[in-house]
Amino acid sequence: MPANIDRLVAERERLARNSAIVTGMMKTQQVSDWHERQYHRTGGPTVGERQADEAELELQMANASVHELRRAKMRELVARDDLRWETELNAMGLTVSKDRA
């Protein structure tokens, strides 16, 4: 086939693909607009807003969990260091001052 026909066919295929993409985008926009109108009519949260709220809650819970884990690890580290320092001081004949309750 001549090159000009190949170019014409390729150009028409490209235009058809682009047209299909634009049509899909327009349908998506229409659905989105409909959902937005429904949201404004009912005054309730959309699915996306509920998911965003749930994600925010999950992040807060994960942050609290990580914070507690770090706090526990820090306590363990301080306790190990205290024990090590006390052992080193005892080896030198010294002691650590402790409150007796």
Long-range contacts (C-beta under 8 A, 24 or more apart in sequence): none
